[in-house]
C-alpha cells in the first residue's frame, strides 16, 4: 500500500532531542493487570502506540471503562463492570497481537471463563503459546481448542502451584504473575524472567495488594489474596526505544538527546555502546548519545536474558557495527531467527555472514540445531539506499537506521508496523533533521 511506505533520503547525521515514554513491554501488561482490581487504576507515562490501543480496545470490549487522565499520557481504567465479550469482536480487535493471551488469568478470576483467538506477533523465532496454556492448566483451568481459538474455564477456581520455566521467558513469567496473585494458596515460579519490566509489573501488582517476593536465584513466590484494589503507577521508561535512537545516532554519526532515558535499566547497553566507540552523557532527565568522531570498534557480542545484553538491542546496534573497523561477532541466544533481517543489510552493501555455530560465546540452546543464530559483521562498509520490507518491529526500526545511514534514497515498506512500539516515530525523525516523507 502506498500509504505504508516511507521514503528516506540518507547520508545526513540525525541531531536533536526526542522523548521516550513508558515501556512497550510494561504498559500493556499493567493495563491488563487493572482487570484484577476492585477499584479504578491510574497508569501514567503511557505511550501512544498500537499495542496500547489494542489492549485498550480489548479492555473496553470486556466492560472496563478507559479514559484519559489529568496529565498527558495518563489512563484511568475502571474494572467495576467486567463482562463477557463477543468472540468475533475479540478476534477482530486483537488482530495479530499476542497480548490477548495475558487476559486469561484475570478473566478466569473475574468471569470464570475466557476466549483467546489465534495469536500472531513478530516473526523472529519460536514464541510458543502452548506453555501459557500448560501454566493455566497447572492453576486448574480447563482449555478447549476450537476452530476459532481457545476457550478456557475455571469451574473450581484457580489454585497456586509450583512451576519451573525451561527458559526465563518474559511472557510466561507475566502469565504466572497475572494468574497467581488471586489464585488460592501459594505459587512458586522457578527460572523466572527478571527484566526491569517484570519488576515494574510486580510493583504494580504489589500496589494493588498482591504479595510477591523475588529471590536472587530467579525464583518468584506469590501468595494469593482474596481481593486486589486499584493502583496509581508511572511506567518505567522504554529502554529498548532509547537504545534504538542511541544506535541511530552512532550509525549516522549524529547526536541524539533522549529525554526520559534511564541509566539504571540501560547499564549493560551503555557499557557495550562505549566499547563500540559511542559516547554518552547521563543527566537527571535523560541521556545524550553521540558519535564522537573517528573509527568505531569491532566487538564480540552475545545476547541474553536480563541482566545480559537484551535481544531487542541487538538489531539496531548491528547496523552501527557495519560501520566499525574489523570483524564483529554477534551470538543471538534468545530468538533463533532474529538475525534474518541482515540479508537486507547485505543488499545495501554490508558484509554480514550468518553461521549455525555458537560463535564468540558459550554454547546456547540453538547450537547444533540448524539455526543461523550467529553473525560475523565485517566493516566499515558504505551502505546504499534500497527498497526495504520491514520484517518485524525491531528489525523494522533497524532498517530505518540503515536507510538514514545509507547514501542515496531508500523506500521502506510496511512502515506502520513500527507504530507497535515506537510512539510518533515519524515526528521524531523529522525533529532530528531526518529527510523522510510518505510515498
C-alpha positions in Angstrom: 0.0 0.0 0.0 1.4 3.4 -0.9 0.4 4.9 2.4 2.6 2.3 4.2 5.8 3.4 2.6 8.4 5.8 3.9 10.9 7.4 1.6 14.2 8.0 3.4 16.9 10.3 2.0 20.0 9.1 3.8 23.5 10.3 4.4 22.7 13.0 6.9 23.6 12.7 10.6 20.5 12.9 12.9 20.8 15.6 15.5 18.4 16.9 18.2 16.2 15.9 21.0 13.3 13.4 21.4 11.4 11.8 24.3 10.6 8.3 25.2 7.7 7.4 27.5 6.6 4.2 29.2 8.0 0.8 28.1 6.1 -1.1 25.5 7.0 -4.3 27.4 5.3 -3.0 30.6 2.4 -0.6 29.8 0.0 -3.1 28.0 0.6 -5.7 30.8 0.0 -3.1 33.5 -3.3 -2.2 31.7 -4.3 -5.9 31.8 -3.5 -6.0 35.5 -6.2 -3.4 36.1 -8.7 -6.2 35.2 -7.8 -7.8 38.5 -8.8 -4.9 40.7 -11.9 -4.0 42.5 -11.3 -0.3 42.1 -10.0 2.0 39.3 -6.4 2.2 38.4 -4.4 5.1 37.2 -1.4 4.5 34.8 0.9 7.3 33.8 3.6 7.8 31.2 1.6 5.7 28.6 2.9 5.9 25.0 0.5 6.3 22.1 1.5 3.0 20.3 -0.6 0.3 18.6 -0.1 -2.3 21.4 -1.7 0.1 23.9 -4.6 0.8 21.5 -5.2 -2.9 21.1 -5.3 -3.6 24.9 -7.5 -0.5 25.4 -10.0 -1.8 22.9 -9.9 -5.3 24.4 -10.5 -4.0 27.9 -13.4 -1.9 26.7 -14.9 -4.9 25.0 -14.9 -6.6 28.4 -16.7 -3.7 30.1 -13.6 -1.8 31.5 -14.0 1.9 31.3 -10.8 3.5 29.9 -10.4 7.3 29.8 -7.7 9.8 29.6 -6.4 11.2 32.9 -5.4 14.7 34.1 -2.0 14.7 32.5 -0.8 13.8 29.0 -0.1 10.1 28.7 -2.3 9.1 31.7 -5.1 6.5 31.6 -7.7 5.7 34.2 -9.0 2.2 34.0 -12.2 1.2 35.9 -13.0 -2.5 36.0 -16.2 -2.2 38.0 -18.4 -3.8 35.4 -16.3 -6.5 33.8 -18.4 -8.7 31.4 -18.0 -11.2 28.7 -17.1 -10.0 25.2 -18.4 -11.2 21.8 -15.9 -13.8 20.4 -16.0 -12.2 17.0 -15.3 -8.8 18.4 -12.3 -10.1 20.4 -10.9 -11.8 17.3 -11.3 -8.8 15.1 -9.8 -6.3 17.6 -6.9 -8.5 18.7 -5.6 -8.7 15.1 -2.1 -10.2 15.1 -1.2 -9.2 18.7 0.0 -11.8 21.2 -1.1 -9.7 24.2 -4.6 -11.2 24.5 -3.2 -14.4 26.0 -2.3 -12.4 29.1 -6.0 -11.7 29.6 -6.6 -15.4 30.5 -5.8 -15.4 34.2 -7.6 -12.1 35.0 -10.7 -13.1 33.0 -10.8 -16.5 34.7 -10.7 -14.8 38.1 -13.3 -12.2 37.2 -15.7 -14.2 34.9 -14.8 -17.9 35.3 -14.1 -18.1 31.5 -12.0 -16.6 28.7 -11.6 -16.8 25.0 -8.3 -16.3 23.2 -8.2 -16.1 19.4 -5.3 -17.3 17.2 -2.2 -15.3 18.0 0.4 -13.5 15.9 3.3 -11.2 16.6 6.7 -10.6 15.1 8.2 -13.5 13.2 11.6 -13.6 14.9 11.7 -17.2 16.1 9.8 -19.7 18.3 7.5 -18.0 20.8 5.3 -21.0 21.6 2.0 -20.2 23.4 1.4 -23.8 24.4 3.4 -23.3 27.6 1.0 -20.5 28.5 -1.8 -22.9 28.4 0.2 -25.5 30.3 0.7 -22.9 33.0 -3.0 -22.2 33.2 -3.9 -25.9 33.4 -1.5 -26.1 36.4 -3.6 -23.5 38.1 -6.7 -25.5 37.4 -8.1 -24.1 34.2 -9.7 -26.3 31.5 -9.0 -25.5 27.9 -10.9 -26.5 24.8 -9.4 -25.8 21.4 -11.9 -25.0 18.7 -11.5 -23.7 15.1 -11.7 -20.0 16.1 -9.5 -20.1 19.2 -9.1 -21.4 22.7 -12.0 -21.5 25.2 -10.9 -21.5 28.9 -12.9 -22.2 32.1 -12.1 -22.4 35.8 -15.0 -24.4 37.2 -13.3 -24.9 40.6 -11.4 -21.7 40.7 -7.6 -21.3 40.3 -5.1 -22.7 42.8 -1.5 -21.9 43.4 1.1 -24.3 42.1 4.8 -24.9 41.5 6.2 -24.1 38.0 9.6 -24.2 36.6 10.2 -22.5 33.3 12.5 -24.3 30.8 13.7 -20.8 29.8 13.3 -17.4 31.5 10.5 -16.4 29.2 9.1 -12.9 29.8 5.7 -13.7 28.5 5.4 -16.9 30.6 6.5 -15.0 33.7 3.9 -12.4 33.1 1.3 -15.1 32.7 2.1 -16.6 36.1 2.1 -13.3 37.9 -1.2 -12.2 36.5 -2.8 -15.5 37.4 -1.2 -16.3 40.7 -2.0 -13.1 42.6 -5.7 -14.1 43.1 -5.2 -17.9 43.0 -5.8 -19.8 46.2 -2.7 -20.6 48.1 1.0 -20.2 47.2 2.7 -20.2 43.8 6.4 -20.8 43.3 7.9 -19.9 39.9 11.5 -21.0 39.2 13.8 -19.8 36.4 11.6 -16.7 36.0 12.5 -13.7 33.8 13.6 -10.8 35.9 13.7 -8.0 33.3 13.1 -4.4 34.6 9.6 -4.5 33.1 8.9 -7.7 35.1 10.0 -5.9 38.3 7.8 -2.9 37.4 4.8 -5.2 36.8 5.5 -6.7 40.2 5.4 -3.2 41.7 2.1 -2.6 40.0 0.6 -5.8 41.5 2.0 -5.1 44.9 0.4 -1.6 44.9 -2.9 -3.5 44.2 -2.4 -5.6 47.3 -0.5 -8.6 45.9 2.1 -10.5 48.0 5.1 -11.2 45.7 8.8 -11.8 46.5 11.7 -12.1 44.1 14.6 -14.3 45.2 18.2 -13.9 43.9 18.0 -17.2 42.1 15.3 -16.2 39.7 12.5 -17.6 41.9 9.3 -15.7 42.3 7.0 -16.6 45.1 3.4 -15.4 45.2 0.8 -15.7 48.0 -2.7 -15.5 46.6 -5.0 -12.9 48.2 -8.8 -12.7 48.2 -9.1 -9.3 46.6 -7.0 -6.6 44.8 -7.6 -2.9 44.6 -6.5 -0.4 42.1 -3.1 1.2 41.6 -1.5 4.5 40.7 1.7 4.0 38.8 4.1 5.7 36.5 5.5 3.3 34.0 9.3 2.9 33.7 10.8 4.4 30.5 11.2 2.4 27.4 14.9 1.3 27.5 14.6 -0.5 24.2 13.4 2.5 22.3 16.1 4.7 23.9 18.7 2.2 22.8 17.3 2.3 19.2 17.8 6.0 19.0 21.2 5.7 20.5 22.2 3.2 17.8 20.8 5.6 15.1 23.0 8.4 16.4 26.0 6.1 16.2 25.3 4.7 12.7 24.6 8.1 11.2 27.5 9.9 13.0 24.9 12.1 14.8 23.8 13.2 18.2 20.5 12.5 20.0 19.4 13.6 23.4 16.8 11.1 24.7 14.5 12.7 27.3 13.2 10.0 29.7 16.1 7.5 29.1 17.2 6.0 32.4 20.7 4.8 33.1 19.8 2.1 35.6 17.8 0.0 33.1 20.4 0.5 30.4 23.7 -0.3 32.2 24.6 -3.3 30.0 23.8 -1.4 26.8 25.8 1.6 27.9 28.9 -0.5 28.5 28.7 -2.0 25.0 27.9 1.3 23.4 31.1 2.7 25.0 33.2 -0.3 23.9 32.0 0.2 20.3 33.2 3.8 20.5 30.0 5.6 21.1 29.8 8.5 23.6 27.0 9.3 26.1 26.3 11.7 28.9 23.7 11.0 31.6 21.8 13.7 33.5 18.8 13.7 35.7 16.2 13.7 33.0 17.8 11.8 30.1 20.8 10.6 28.2 22.6 12.2 25.3 24.1 9.7 22.8 26.6 10.7 20.0 29.3 9.6 17.6 32.5 11.3 18.9 34.3 11.0 15.6 37.0 8.6 14.5 36.7 4.9 13.8 34.2 2.6 15.7 35.5 -0.6 17.3 34.5 -4.1 16.3 33.3 -6.2 19.2 32.1 -9.6 20.3 28.5 -9.5 21.5 26.2 -12.1 22.9 22.5 -11.5 23.7 21.0 -12.9 26.8 18.1 -12.5 29.2 18.4 -9.7 31.8 20.9 -8.6 33.1 22.6 -9.6 29.9 22.5 -7.7 26.6 18.9 -7.6 25.5 17.9 -9.2 22.2 15.9 -6.1 21.3 19.1 -4.0 21.5 20.9 -6.3 19.0 19.3 -5.4 15.7 19.7 -1.6 15.8 23.3 -2.0 17.1 24.2 -4.4 14.3 23.5 -1.6 11.8 26.1 0.6 13.7 28.5 -2.4 13.7 28.5 -2.3 9.9 30.4 1.0 10.3 33.0 -0.4 12.8 36.6 -1.3 11.8 37.2 -5.1 11.8 35.2 -8.2 12.4 32.4 -8.1 15.0 30.8 -11.3 16.2 27.2 -11.4 17.3 25.8 -14.5 19.0 21.9 -14.4 19.3 20.7 -16.7 22.1 17.1 -15.5 22.7 15.3 -15.7 19.3 16.7 -18.2 16.8 15.6 -16.3 13.7 16.4 -12.7 14.8 19.4 -12.4 12.5 17.3 -12.9 9.4 17.0 -9.2 9.0 20.7 -8.9 8.0 20.0 -10.2 4.4 18.6 -6.8 3.5 21.6 -5.0 5.0 23.8 -7.1 2.8 21.8 -5.9 -0.2 22.6 -2.4 0.9 26.4 -3.1 0.9 27.0 -4.6 4.3 29.2 -7.7 4.8 27.4 -10.0 7.2 27.8 -13.7 7.3 25.5 -16.0 9.3 26.5 -19.2 11.0 24.8 -22.2 12.7 27.6 -22.5 15.3 27.6 -20.6 18.6 30.3 -18.1 17.8 32.1 -15.9 20.3 30.4 -17.3 23.4 29.3 -20.3 25.4 27.1 -22.9 23.6 23.4 -22.0 23.7 20.1 -23.9 23.1 20.2 -23.1 19.4 23.6 -24.8 18.8 23.7 -27.8 16.5 20.0 -27.2 15.6 20.4 -25.8 12.1 19.6 -22.2 13.2 21.6 -19.3 11.7 21.9 -17.6 15.0 25.5 -16.2 14.9 26.8 -13.4 12.7 30.2 -12.0 11.6 30.0 -8.4 10.6 32.9 -7.0 8.6 33.3 -3.3 8.4 33.3 -0.5 7.8 31.1 -0.6 4.7 29.3 2.1 2.8 25.6 1.4 2.7 23.5 2.3 -0.3 19.8 3.1 -0.4 17.5 0.3 -1.3 13.9 -0.9 -1.2 13.3 -2.5 2.2 10.4 -4.5 3.5 10.0 -4.4 7.3 10.1 -8.0 8.8 9.4 -7.2 12.5 9.3 -4.4 15.0 13.0 -4.1 16.0 14.2 -5.2 12.6 12.0 -2.5 11.0 13.5 0.2 13.1 16.9 -1.2 12.2 16.1 -0.8 8.5 15.2 2.8 9.2 18.6 3.3 10.8 20.3 1.7 7.8 18.3 3.9 5.4 19.3 7.0 7.4 23.0 6.0 7.3 23.0 5.0 3.7 24.0 7.0 0.7 21.0 7.8 -1.6 17.3 7.1 -1.2 15.5 4.1 0.3 11.9 3.1 0.2 10.9 1.4 3.4 7.7 -0.7 3.1 5.5 -1.9 5.9 6.5 1.2 8.0 3.3 1.2 10.0 4.5 -1.9 11.9 6.9 0.3 13.7 3.9 2.1 15.4 3.5 -1.1 17.5 6.3 0.0 19.7 7.7 3.5 18.7 5.5 6.4 19.6 5.2 9.1 16.9 8.5 7.9 15.4 8.0 9.8 12.1 7.6 13.1 14.0 10.7 12.2 16.0 12.6 11.6 12.8 11.7 15.0 11.5 12.6 16.6 14.8 16.1 15.1 14.4 16.5 16.5 10.9 16.0 13.3 9.0 14.9 13.7 5.4 11.8 11.5 5.3 8.4 11.6 3.5 5.5 9.3 2.9 5.2 7.9 -0.5 
